[in-house]
């Protein structure tokens, strides 16, 4: 029983991290139709920026986290100006290549700045353990769940009720009509890139204390978040959340109990199996071409 409870919290925390990262994919995709393959390196960069504030500038972990998220929001907007805005209207493959180039630049910068030696990001929950039904749960996992749920709720509110969310949905539904009705696509794109990078930063700094930082740290998270988004139905908010929860459950519960040696690949096997049955994902809509 203790093992089941501990694995359940691990699955939920990992799913919450993936949900934040996958929501970053979703926001950008809805606003621009772009899948940003520098997303993983933004996740990595956020951890190193937080580490720099904490270890080099002697800030507290909370302050370091907040400043890292803010800086990543600005970096996301800068990336939009440099890698996307000059290519707006070009084929998606061209933009995709630009994001891959940005990923390589960011990774090279991280290696030059911090080296390749793994480092650990301090956390305000270091050393904290909460006992739930007799099972010891790391305080960091509780922190992940609380912060992620609050952020997911905020994103859902933005999508559903804010002016930005309405414009974003209009742009995703029919870009040409949205522009005719005055939706400022350039502004929406700029904010979306910033928000996407901010969500990537949250995912990175929340999960980093449970692992170690190195230049490839965010790549695995990006792959799993992308798998979650595809599994749930790319472009569907609820699908992204469902896919993230399923990936966490499969990797930690199924992998932890049944197929421990294959835990890391089980989510991708499940994704391929489900896509074979439902190519649009679990909650994605089927598009019929006339």
Secondary structure, DSSP 8 states (H G I E B T S, - for coil): -HHHHHHHHHHHHHHHHHHHHHHHHHHHHHHHS---TTHHHHHHHHHHHHHIIIIIS---HHHHHHHHHHHHHHHHHHHIIIIIGGGTTS-HHHHHHHHHHHHHHHHHHHHHHH-SS-B----TTTT-EEEETTEEEEHHHHHHHHHHHHHHHHHHHHHHHSHHHHHHHHHHH-HHHHHHTT--HHHHHHHHHHHHHHHHHHHHHHHHTTS-B-TTHHHHHHHHHHHHHHHH-TT-HHHHHHHHHHHHHIIIIIHHHT-GGGHHHHHHHHHHHHHHH-TT-SS-------
